[in-house]
Amino acid sequence: MSWGNKLIIVFVAFAALMATLVYKATQTKFELVSKDYYQDELRYQDKIDGSSNAALEAPLLIKVNDGSIIVEFPESQKKSNINGEAWFYCSVDASKDKHIALNIDSTGLQVIESKRLQKGNYLVKISYEATGKKYYSAHPLRIQ
């Protein structure tokens, strides 16, 4: 085989490699943290204030028990009227994200069935209002 044929083979292989890379690049999904990123960024001060309010209280406890996720609120807030939501944020796949409204029982617990969520790693972002103050906390969670 002459050097000219070898050179043509190298160019064809290079073109095939480039075509493959372009195809794979166009098929890659890029997930954003939020669809309303800029509006969320403007409201970020609420998260900062909520985090500082939560730091003054006892922390929220999140446990996984027998197919349920249990969120336990601090003793000082159990008797108050708590309104808010829990956002189960999956950084890998936005289709796994779930927003769940808080519905606290009389003992200060929120029980969520884990079958509502797919398996994976989540960051549970809980924002709520109790006793006239806003609170925010984030906790890592793994559903198996």
Chimera marker file (.cmm) of the C-alpha trace (Angstrom):
<marker_set name="trace">
<marker id="1" x="0.000" y="0.000" z="0.000" r="1" g="1" b="0" radius="0.5"/>
<marker id="2" x="1.423" y="3.346" z="-0.966" r="1" g="1" b="0" radius="0.5"/>
<marker id="3" x="1.768" y="6.314" z="1.392" r="1" g="1" b="0" radius="0.5"/>
<marker id="4" x="-0.974" y="8.150" z="-0.536" r="1" g="1" b="0" radius="0.5"/>
<marker id="5" x="-3.530" y="5.417" z="0.235" r="1" g="1" b="0" radius="0.5"/>
<marker id="6" x="-2.509" y="5.415" z="3.894" r="1" g="1" b="0" radius="0.5"/>
<marker id="7" x="-2.970" y="9.181" z="4.030" r="1" g="1" b="0" radius="0.5"/>
<marker id="8" x="-6.473" y="8.894" z="2.566" r="1" g="1" b="0" radius="0.5"/>
<marker id="9" x="-7.374" y="6.215" z="5.155" r="1" g="1" b="0" radius="0.5"/>
<marker id="10" x="-6.157" y="8.493" z="7.968" r="1" g="1" b="0" radius="0.5"/>
<marker id="11" x="-8.265" y="11.420" z="6.647" r="1" g="1" b="0" radius="0.5"/>
<marker id="12" x="-11.378" y="9.222" z="6.310" r="1" g="1" b="0" radius="0.5"/>
<marker id="13" x="-10.896" y="7.836" z="9.836" r="1" g="1" b="0" radius="0.5"/>
<marker id="14" x="-10.464" y="11.380" z="11.183" r="1" g="1" b="0" radius="0.5"/>
<marker id="15" x="-13.640" y="12.550" z="9.415" r="1" g="1" b="0" radius="0.5"/>
<marker id="16" x="-15.579" y="9.558" z="10.817" r="1" g="1" b="0" radius="0.5"/>
<marker id="17" x="-14.308" y="10.338" z="14.314" r="1" g="1" b="0" radius="0.5"/>
<marker id="18" x="-15.338" y="14.004" z="13.986" r="1" g="1" b="0" radius="0.5"/>
<marker id="19" x="-18.795" y="13.017" z="12.692" r="1" g="1" b="0" radius="0.5"/>
<marker id="20" x="-19.235" y="10.662" z="15.652" r="1" g="1" b="0" radius="0.5"/>
<marker id="21" x="-18.226" y="13.367" z="18.137" r="1" g="1" b="0" radius="0.5"/>
<marker id="22" x="-20.606" y="15.905" z="16.567" r="1" g="1" b="0" radius="0.5"/>
<marker id="23" x="-23.467" y="13.393" z="16.685" r="1" g="1" b="0" radius="0.5"/>
<marker id="24" x="-22.849" y="12.561" z="20.361" r="1" g="1" b="0" radius="0.5"/>
<marker id="25" x="-22.573" y="16.253" z="21.255" r="1" g="1" b="0" radius="0.5"/>
<marker id="26" x="-25.953" y="17.016" z="19.687" r="1" g="1" b="0" radius="0.5"/>
<marker id="27" x="-27.592" y="14.114" z="21.571" r="1" g="1" b="0" radius="0.5"/>
<marker id="28" x="-26.393" y="15.229" z="25.033" r="1" g="1" b="0" radius="0.5"/>
<marker id="29" x="-29.050" y="16.637" z="27.375" r="1" g="1" b="0" radius="0.5"/>
<marker id="30" x="-28.156" y="19.646" z="29.473" r="1" g="1" b="0" radius="0.5"/>
<marker id="31" x="-30.337" y="19.985" z="32.549" r="1" g="1" b="0" radius="0.5"/>
<marker id="32" x="-30.740" y="23.355" z="34.224" r="1" g="1" b="0" radius="0.5"/>
<marker id="33" x="-31.208" y="23.592" z="37.970" r="1" g="1" b="0" radius="0.5"/>
<marker id="34" x="-34.427" y="25.494" z="37.409" r="1" g="1" b="0" radius="0.5"/>
<marker id="35" x="-36.394" y="26.644" z="34.390" r="1" g="1" b="0" radius="0.5"/>
<marker id="36" x="-36.943" y="30.031" z="36.075" r="1" g="1" b="0" radius="0.5"/>
<marker id="37" x="-33.322" y="30.456" z="37.057" r="1" g="1" b="0" radius="0.5"/>
<marker id="38" x="-33.231" y="34.252" z="36.965" r="1" g="1" b="0" radius="0.5"/>
<marker id="39" x="-36.448" y="34.728" z="38.977" r="1" g="1" b="0" radius="0.5"/>
<marker id="40" x="-35.190" y="32.209" z="41.537" r="1" g="1" b="0" radius="0.5"/>
<marker id="41" x="-31.916" y="34.114" z="41.796" r="1" g="1" b="0" radius="0.5"/>
<marker id="42" x="-33.803" y="37.327" z="42.562" r="1" g="1" b="0" radius="0.5"/>
<marker id="43" x="-35.629" y="35.560" z="45.422" r="1" g="1" b="0" radius="0.5"/>
<marker id="44" x="-32.408" y="34.044" z="46.801" r="1" g="1" b="0" radius="0.5"/>
<marker id="45" x="-32.384" y="36.456" z="49.750" r="1" g="1" b="0" radius="0.5"/>
<marker id="46" x="-35.469" y="34.610" z="51.073" r="1" g="1" b="0" radius="0.5"/>
<marker id="47" x="-33.391" y="31.400" z="51.191" r="1" g="1" b="0" radius="0.5"/>
<marker id="48" x="-30.580" y="33.180" z="53.018" r="1" g="1" b="0" radius="0.5"/>
<marker id="49" x="-33.008" y="34.588" z="55.597" r="1" g="1" b="0" radius="0.5"/>
<marker id="50" x="-34.746" y="31.215" z="55.923" r="1" g="1" b="0" radius="0.5"/>
<marker id="51" x="-31.436" y="29.410" z="56.412" r="1" g="1" b="0" radius="0.5"/>
<marker id="52" x="-30.381" y="31.816" z="59.143" r="1" g="1" b="0" radius="0.5"/>
<marker id="53" x="-33.780" y="31.408" z="60.871" r="1" g="1" b="0" radius="0.5"/>
<marker id="54" x="-33.435" y="27.602" z="60.626" r="1" g="1" b="0" radius="0.5"/>
<marker id="55" x="-29.931" y="27.756" z="62.099" r="1" g="1" b="0" radius="0.5"/>
<marker id="56" x="-31.371" y="29.353" z="65.250" r="1" g="1" b="0" radius="0.5"/>
<marker id="57" x="-33.789" y="26.440" z="65.722" r="1" g="1" b="0" radius="0.5"/>
<marker id="58" x="-33.172" y="22.737" z="66.195" r="1" g="1" b="0" radius="0.5"/>
<marker id="59" x="-32.528" y="21.086" z="62.803" r="1" g="1" b="0" radius="0.5"/>
<marker id="60" x="-35.113" y="19.180" z="60.812" r="1" g="1" b="0" radius="0.5"/>
<marker id="61" x="-34.636" y="15.423" z="60.920" r="1" g="1" b="0" radius="0.5"/>
<marker id="62" x="-35.172" y="13.359" z="57.782" r="1" g="1" b="0" radius="0.5"/>
<marker id="63" x="-35.298" y="9.572" z="58.052" r="1" g="1" b="0" radius="0.5"/>
<marker id="64" x="-36.136" y="6.761" z="55.643" r="1" g="1" b="0" radius="0.5"/>
<marker id="65" x="-38.171" y="3.983" z="57.297" r="1" g="1" b="0" radius="0.5"/>
<marker id="66" x="-39.992" y="1.022" z="55.713" r="1" g="1" b="0" radius="0.5"/>
<marker id="67" x="-40.884" y="2.707" z="52.433" r="1" g="1" b="0" radius="0.5"/>
<marker id="68" x="-41.565" y="6.103" z="53.995" r="1" g="1" b="0" radius="0.5"/>
<marker id="69" x="-39.633" y="9.323" z="54.282" r="1" g="1" b="0" radius="0.5"/>
<marker id="70" x="-40.258" y="10.998" z="57.622" r="1" g="1" b="0" radius="0.5"/>
<marker id="71" x="-39.555" y="14.688" z="58.143" r="1" g="1" b="0" radius="0.5"/>
<marker id="72" x="-39.576" y="15.677" z="61.814" r="1" g="1" b="0" radius="0.5"/>
<marker id="73" x="-39.882" y="19.343" z="62.667" r="1" g="1" b="0" radius="0.5"/>
<marker id="74" x="-38.303" y="20.960" z="65.750" r="1" g="1" b="0" radius="0.5"/>
<marker id="75" x="-40.147" y="20.763" z="69.070" r="1" g="1" b="0" radius="0.5"/>
<marker id="76" x="-40.745" y="24.519" z="69.146" r="1" g="1" b="0" radius="0.5"/>
<marker id="77" x="-42.605" y="24.396" z="65.801" r="1" g="1" b="0" radius="0.5"/>
<marker id="78" x="-44.676" y="21.238" z="66.213" r="1" g="1" b="0" radius="0.5"/>
<marker id="79" x="-47.713" y="23.023" z="67.621" r="1" g="1" b="0" radius="0.5"/>
<marker id="80" x="-47.634" y="25.912" z="65.127" r="1" g="1" b="0" radius="0.5"/>
<marker id="81" x="-49.351" y="26.049" z="61.770" r="1" g="1" b="0" radius="0.5"/>
<marker id="82" x="-46.659" y="25.045" z="59.248" r="1" g="1" b="0" radius="0.5"/>
<marker id="83" x="-47.120" y="25.846" z="55.554" r="1" g="1" b="0" radius="0.5"/>
<marker id="84" x="-44.610" y="25.156" z="52.824" r="1" g="1" b="0" radius="0.5"/>
<marker id="85" x="-43.218" y="22.591" z="50.450" r="1" g="1" b="0" radius="0.5"/>
<marker id="86" x="-40.497" y="20.007" z="50.100" r="1" g="1" b="0" radius="0.5"/>
<marker id="87" x="-38.615" y="19.887" z="46.817" r="1" g="1" b="0" radius="0.5"/>
<marker id="88" x="-36.899" y="16.592" z="46.116" r="1" g="1" b="0" radius="0.5"/>
<marker id="89" x="-34.226" y="17.802" z="43.705" r="1" g="1" b="0" radius="0.5"/>
<marker id="90" x="-32.313" y="15.261" z="41.623" r="1" g="1" b="0" radius="0.5"/>
<marker id="91" x="-29.276" y="16.912" z="40.047" r="1" g="1" b="0" radius="0.5"/>
<marker id="92" x="-28.837" y="14.152" z="37.472" r="1" g="1" b="0" radius="0.5"/>
<marker id="93" x="-32.335" y="14.016" z="35.981" r="1" g="1" b="0" radius="0.5"/>
<marker id="94" x="-34.929" y="16.795" z="36.191" r="1" g="1" b="0" radius="0.5"/>
<marker id="95" x="-37.744" y="14.328" z="35.451" r="1" g="1" b="0" radius="0.5"/>
<marker id="96" x="-37.173" y="12.796" z="38.918" r="1" g="1" b="0" radius="0.5"/>
<marker id="97" x="-37.771" y="16.119" z="40.724" r="1" g="1" b="0" radius="0.5"/>
<marker id="98" x="-40.875" y="16.274" z="42.926" r="1" g="1" b="0" radius="0.5"/>
<marker id="99" x="-42.534" y="19.181" z="44.715" r="1" g="1" b="0" radius="0.5"/>
<marker id="100" x="-44.613" y="18.003" z="47.661" r="1" g="1" b="0" radius="0.5"/>
<marker id="101" x="-46.777" y="20.315" z="49.761" r="1" g="1" b="0" radius="0.5"/>
<marker id="102" x="-46.212" y="19.982" z="53.487" r="1" g="1" b="0" radius="0.5"/>
<marker id="103" x="-49.088" y="18.451" z="55.435" r="1" g="1" b="0" radius="0.5"/>
<marker id="104" x="-47.850" y="18.153" z="59.017" r="1" g="1" b="0" radius="0.5"/>
<marker id="105" x="-49.703" y="15.888" z="61.449" r="1" g="1" b="0" radius="0.5"/>
<marker id="106" x="-50.386" y="16.738" z="65.112" r="1" g="1" b="0" radius="0.5"/>
<marker id="107" x="-47.052" y="15.225" z="66.237" r="1" g="1" b="0" radius="0.5"/>
<marker id="108" x="-45.022" y="17.478" z="63.938" r="1" g="1" b="0" radius="0.5"/>
<marker id="109" x="-44.224" y="14.814" z="61.371" r="1" g="1" b="0" radius="0.5"/>
<marker id="110" x="-44.529" y="14.805" z="57.603" r="1" g="1" b="0" radius="0.5"/>
<marker id="111" x="-44.706" y="11.289" z="56.169" r="1" g="1" b="0" radius="0.5"/>
<marker id="112" x="-44.043" y="10.857" z="52.454" r="1" g="1" b="0" radius="0.5"/>
<marker id="113" x="-44.281" y="7.505" z="50.710" r="1" g="1" b="0" radius="0.5"/>
<marker id="114" x="-40.948" y="6.780" z="49.060" r="1" g="1" b="0" radius="0.5"/>
<marker id="115" x="-42.682" y="5.004" z="46.177" r="1" g="1" b="0" radius="0.5"/>
<marker id="116" x="-43.680" y="8.487" z="44.945" r="1" g="1" b="0" radius="0.5"/>
<marker id="117" x="-39.989" y="9.001" z="44.145" r="1" g="1" b="0" radius="0.5"/>
<marker id="118" x="-37.688" y="7.082" z="41.850" r="1" g="1" b="0" radius="0.5"/>
<marker id="119" x="-34.455" y="5.564" z="43.125" r="1" g="1" b="0" radius="0.5"/>
<marker id="120" x="-31.529" y="7.951" z="43.254" r="1" g="1" b="0" radius="0.5"/>
<marker id="121" x="-29.734" y="10.693" z="45.132" r="1" g="1" b="0" radius="0.5"/>
<marker id="122" x="-31.764" y="13.757" z="46.047" r="1" g="1" b="0" radius="0.5"/>
<marker id="123" x="-31.268" y="17.044" z="47.783" r="1" g="1" b="0" radius="0.5"/>
<marker id="124" x="-34.388" y="17.718" z="49.839" r="1" g="1" b="0" radius="0.5"/>
<marker id="125" x="-34.990" y="21.478" z="49.897" r="1" g="1" b="0" radius="0.5"/>
<marker id="126" x="-37.615" y="22.331" z="52.480" r="1" g="1" b="0" radius="0.5"/>
<marker id="127" x="-38.977" y="25.855" z="52.635" r="1" g="1" b="0" radius="0.5"/>
<marker id="128" x="-41.763" y="26.576" z="55.086" r="1" g="1" b="0" radius="0.5"/>
<marker id="129" x="-43.319" y="29.218" z="57.271" r="1" g="1" b="0" radius="0.5"/>
<marker id="130" x="-44.045" y="28.739" z="60.972" r="1" g="1" b="0" radius="0.5"/>
<marker id="131" x="-44.730" y="31.156" z="63.809" r="1" g="1" b="0" radius="0.5"/>
<marker id="132" x="-44.628" y="34.060" z="61.357" r="1" g="1" b="0" radius="0.5"/>
<marker id="133" x="-41.072" y="33.335" z="60.163" r="1" g="1" b="0" radius="0.5"/>
<marker id="134" x="-39.762" y="31.764" z="56.985" r="1" g="1" b="0" radius="0.5"/>
<marker id="135" x="-37.412" y="28.778" z="57.219" r="1" g="1" b="0" radius="0.5"/>
<marker id="136" x="-35.288" y="26.951" z="54.665" r="1" g="1" b="0" radius="0.5"/>
<marker id="137" x="-33.079" y="23.890" z="54.924" r="1" g="1" b="0" radius="0.5"/>
<marker id="138" x="-31.517" y="21.399" z="52.524" r="1" g="1" b="0" radius="0.5"/>
<marker id="139" x="-30.623" y="17.783" z="53.277" r="1" g="1" b="0" radius="0.5"/>
<marker id="140" x="-29.077" y="15.043" z="51.117" r="1" g="1" b="0" radius="0.5"/>
<marker id="141" x="-31.161" y="11.893" z="50.763" r="1" g="1" b="0" radius="0.5"/>
<marker id="142" x="-30.672" y="8.571" z="48.983" r="1" g="1" b="0" radius="0.5"/>
<marker id="143" x="-33.666" y="6.504" z="47.891" r="1" g="1" b="0" radius="0.5"/>
<marker id="144" x="-32.871" y="2.855" z="47.199" r="1" g="1" b="0" radius="0.5"/>
<link id1="1" id2="2" r="1" g="1" b="0" radius="0.2"/>
<link id1="2" id2="3" r="1" g="1" b="0" radius="0.2"/>
<link id1="3" id2="4" r="1" g="1" b="0" radius="0.2"/>
<link id1="4" id2="5" r="1" g="1" b="0" radius="0.2"/>
<link id1="5" id2="6" r="1" g="1" b="0" radius="0.2"/>
<link id1="6" id2="7" r="1" g="1" b="0" radius="0.2"/>
<link id1="7" id2="8" r="1" g="1" b="0" radius="0.2"/>
<link id1="8" id2="9" r="1" g="1" b="0" radius="0.2"/>
<link id1="9" id2="10" r="1" g="1" b="0" radius="0.2"/>
<link id1="10" id2="11" r="1" g="1" b="0" radius="0.2"/>
<link id1="11" id2="12" r="1" g="1" b="0" radius="0.2"/>
<link id1="12" id2="13" r="1" g="1" b="0" radius="0.2"/>
<link id1="13" id2="14" r="1" g="1" b="0" radius="0.2"/>
<link id1="14" id2="15" r="1" g="1" b="0" radius="0.2"/>
<link id1="15" id2="16" r="1" g="1" b="0" radius="0.2"/>
<link id1="16" id2="17" r="1" g="1" b="0" radius="0.2"/>
<link id1="17" id2="18" r="1" g="1" b="0" radius="0.2"/>
<link id1="18" id2="19" r="1" g="1" b="0" radius="0.2"/>
<link id1="19" id2="20" r="1" g="1" b="0" radius="0.2"/>
<link id1="20" id2="21" r="1" g="1" b="0" radius="0.2"/>
<link id1="21" id2="22" r="1" g="1" b="0" radius="0.2"/>
<link id1="22" id2="23" r="1" g="1" b="0" radius="0.2"/>
<link id1="23" id2="24" r="1" g="1" b="0" radius="0.2"/>
<link id1="24" id2="25" r="1" g="1" b="0" radius="0.2"/>
<link id1="25" id2="26" r="1" g="1" b="0" radius="0.2"/>
<link id1="26" id2="27" r="1" g="1" b="0" radius="0.2"/>
<link id1="27" id2="28" r="1" g="1" b="0" radius="0.2"/>
<link id1="28" id2="29" r="1" g="1" b="0" radius="0.2"/>
<link id1="29" id2="30" r="1" g="1" b="0" radius="0.2"/>
<link id1="30" id2="31" r="1" g="1" b="0" radius="0.2"/>
<link id1="31" id2="32" r="1" g="1" b="0" radius="0.2"/>
<link id1="32" id2="33" r="1" g="1" b="0" radius="0.2"/>
<link id1="33" id2="34" r="1" g="1" b="0" radius="0.2"/>
<link id1="34" id2="35" r="1" g="1" b="0" radius="0.2"/>
<link id1="35" id2="36" r="1" g="1" b="0" radius="0.2"/>
<link id1="36" id2="37" r="1" g="1" b="0" radius="0.2"/>
<link id1="37" id2="38" r="1" g="1" b="0" radius="0.2"/>
<link id1="38" id2="39" r="1" g="1" b="0" radius="0.2"/>
<link id1="39" id2="40" r="1" g="1" b="0" radius="0.2"/>
<link id1="40" id2="41" r="1" g="1" b="0" radius="0.2"/>
<link id1="41" id2="42" r="1" g="1" b="0" radius="0.2"/>
<link id1="42" id2="43" r="1" g="1" b="0" radius="0.2"/>
<link id1="43" id2="44" r="1" g="1" b="0" radius="0.2"/>
<link id1="44" id2="45" r="1" g="1" b="0" radius="0.2"/>
<link id1="45" id2="46" r="1" g="1" b="0" radius="0.2"/>
<link id1="46" id2="47" r="1" g="1" b="0" radius="0.2"/>
<link id1="47" id2="48" r="1" g="1" b="0" radius="0.2"/>
<link id1="48" id2="49" r="1" g="1" b="0" radius="0.2"/>
<link id1="49" id2="50" r="1" g="1" b="0" radius="0.2"/>
<link id1="50" id2="51" r="1" g="1" b="0" radius="0.2"/>
<link id1="51" id2="52" r="1" g="1" b="0" radius="0.2"/>
<link id1="52" id2="53" r="1" g="1" b="0" radius="0.2"/>
<link id1="53" id2="54" r="1" g="1" b="0" radius="0.2"/>
<link id1="54" id2="55" r="1" g="1" b="0" radius="0.2"/>
<link id1="55" id2="56" r="1" g="1" b="0" radius="0.2"/>
<link id1="56" id2="57" r="1" g="1" b="0" radius="0.2"/>
<link id1="57" id2="58" r="1" g="1" b="0" radius="0.2"/>
<link id1="58" id2="59" r="1" g="1" b="0" radius="0.2"/>
<link id1="59" id2="60" r="1" g="1" b="0" radius="0.2"/>
<link id1="60" id2="61" r="1" g="1" b="0" radius="0.2"/>
<link id1="61" id2="62" r="1" g="1" b="0" radius="0.2"/>
<link id1="62" id2="63" r="1" g="1" b="0" radius="0.2"/>
<link id1="63" id2="64" r="1" g="1" b="0" radius="0.2"/>
<link id1="64" id2="65" r="1" g="1" b="0" radius="0.2"/>
<link id1="65" id2="66" r="1" g="1" b="0" radius="0.2"/>
<link id1="66" id2="67" r="1" g="1" b="0" radius="0.2"/>
<link id1="67" id2="68" r="1" g="1" b="0" radius="0.2"/>
<link id1="68" id2="69" r="1" g="1" b="0" radius="0.2"/>
<link id1="69" id2="70" r="1" g="1" b="0" radius="0.2"/>
<link id1="70" id2="71" r="1" g="1" b="0" radius="0.2"/>
<link id1="71" id2="72" r="1" g="1" b="0" radius="0.2"/>
<link id1="72" id2="73" r="1" g="1" b="0" radius="0.2"/>
<link id1="73" id2="74" r="1" g="1" b="0" radius="0.2"/>
<link id1="74" id2="75" r="1" g="1" b="0" radius="0.2"/>
<link id1="75" id2="76" r="1" g="1" b="0" radius="0.2"/>
<link id1="76" id2="77" r="1" g="1" b="0" radius="0.2"/>
<link id1="77" id2="78" r="1" g="1" b="0" radius="0.2"/>
<link id1="78" id2="79" r="1" g="1" b="0" radius="0.2"/>
<link id1="79" id2="80" r="1" g="1" b="0" radius="0.2"/>
<link id1="80" id2="81" r="1" g="1" b="0" radius="0.2"/>
<link id1="81" id2="82" r="1" g="1" b="0" radius="0.2"/>
<link id1="82" id2="83" r="1" g="1" b="0" radius="0.2"/>
<link id1="83" id2="84" r="1" g="1" b="0" radius="0.2"/>
<link id1="84" id2="85" r="1" g="1" b="0" radius="0.2"/>
<link id1="85" id2="86" r="1" g="1" b="0" radius="0.2"/>
<link id1="86" id2="87" r="1" g="1" b="0" radius="0.2"/>
<link id1="87" id2="88" r="1" g="1" b="0" radius="0.2"/>
<link id1="88" id2="89" r="1" g="1" b="0" radius="0.2"/>
<link id1="89" id2="90" r="1" g="1" b="0" radius="0.2"/>
<link id1="90" id2="91" r="1" g="1" b="0" radius="0.2"/>
<link id1="91" id2="92" r="1" g="1" b="0" radius="0.2"/>
<link id1="92" id2="93" r="1" g="1" b="0" radius="0.2"/>
<link id1="93" id2="94" r="1" g="1" b="0" radius="0.2"/>
<link id1="94" id2="95" r="1" g="1" b="0" radius="0.2"/>
<link id1="95" id2="96" r="1" g="1" b="0" radius="0.2"/>
<link id1="96" id2="97" r="1" g="1" b="0" radius="0.2"/>
<link id1="97" id2="98" r="1" g="1" b="0" radius="0.2"/>
<link id1="98" id2="99" r="1" g="1" b="0" radius="0.2"/>
<link id1="99" id2="100" r="1" g="1" b="0" radius="0.2"/>
<link id1="100" id2="101" r="1" g="1" b="0" radius="0.2"/>
<link id1="101" id2="102" r="1" g="1" b="0" radius="0.2"/>
<link id1="102" id2="103" r="1" g="1" b="0" radius="0.2"/>
<link id1="103" id2="104" r="1" g="1" b="0" radius="0.2"/>
<link id1="104" id2="105" r="1" g="1" b="0" radius="0.2"/>
<link id1="105" id2="106" r="1" g="1" b="0" radius="0.2"/>
<link id1="106" id2="107" r="1" g="1" b="0" radius="0.2"/>
<link id1="107" id2="108" r="1" g="1" b="0" radius="0.2"/>
<link id1="108" id2="109" r="1" g="1" b="0" radius="0.2"/>
<link id1="109" id2="110" r="1" g="1" b="0" radius="0.2"/>
<link id1="110" id2="111" r="1" g="1" b="0" radius="0.2"/>
<link id1="111" id2="112" r="1" g="1" b="0" radius="0.2"/>
<link id1="112" id2="113" r="1" g="1" b="0" radius="0.2"/>
<link id1="113" id2="114" r="1" g="1" b="0" radius="0.2"/>
<link id1="114" id2="115" r="1" g="1" b="0" radius="0.2"/>
<link id1="115" id2="116" r="1" g="1" b="0" radius="0.2"/>
<link id1="116" id2="117" r="1" g="1" b="0" radius="0.2"/>
<link id1="117" id2="118" r="1" g="1" b="0" radius="0.2"/>
<link id1="118" id2="119" r="1" g="1" b="0" radius="0.2"/>
<link id1="119" id2="120" r="1" g="1" b="0" radius="0.2"/>
<link id1="120" id2="121" r="1" g="1" b="0" radius="0.2"/>
<link id1="121" id2="122" r="1" g="1" b="0" radius="0.2"/>
<link id1="122" id2="123" r="1" g="1" b="0" radius="0.2"/>
<link id1="123" id2="124" r="1" g="1" b="0" radius="0.2"/>
<link id1="124" id2="125" r="1" g="1" b="0" radius="0.2"/>
<link id1="125" id2="126" r="1" g="1" b="0" radius="0.2"/>
<link id1="126" id2="127" r="1" g="1" b="0" radius="0.2"/>
<link id1="127" id2="128" r="1" g="1" b="0" radius="0.2"/>
<link id1="128" id2="129" r="1" g="1" b="0" radius="0.2"/>
<link id1="129" id2="130" r="1" g="1" b="0" radius="0.2"/>
<link id1="130" id2="131" r="1" g="1" b="0" radius="0.2"/>
<link id1="131" id2="132" r="1" g="1" b="0" radius="0.2"/>
<link id1="132" id2="133" r="1" g="1" b="0" radius="0.2"/>
<link id1="133" id2="134" r="1" g="1" b="0" radius="0.2"/>
<link id1="134" id2="135" r="1" g="1" b="0" radius="0.2"/>
<link id1="135" id2="136" r="1" g="1" b="0" radius="0.2"/>
<link id1="136" id2="137" r="1" g="1" b="0" radius="0.2"/>
<link id1="137" id2="138" r="1" g="1" b="0" radius="0.2"/>
<link id1="138" id2="139" r="1" g="1" b="0" radius="0.2"/>
<link id1="139" id2="140" r="1" g="1" b="0" radius="0.2"/>
<link id1="140" id2="141" r="1" g="1" b="0" radius="0.2"/>
<link id1="141" id2="142" r="1" g="1" b="0" radius="0.2"/>
<link id1="142" id2="143" r="1" g="1" b="0" radius="0.2"/>
<link id1="143" id2="144" r="1" g="1" b="0" radius="0.2"/>
</marker_set>
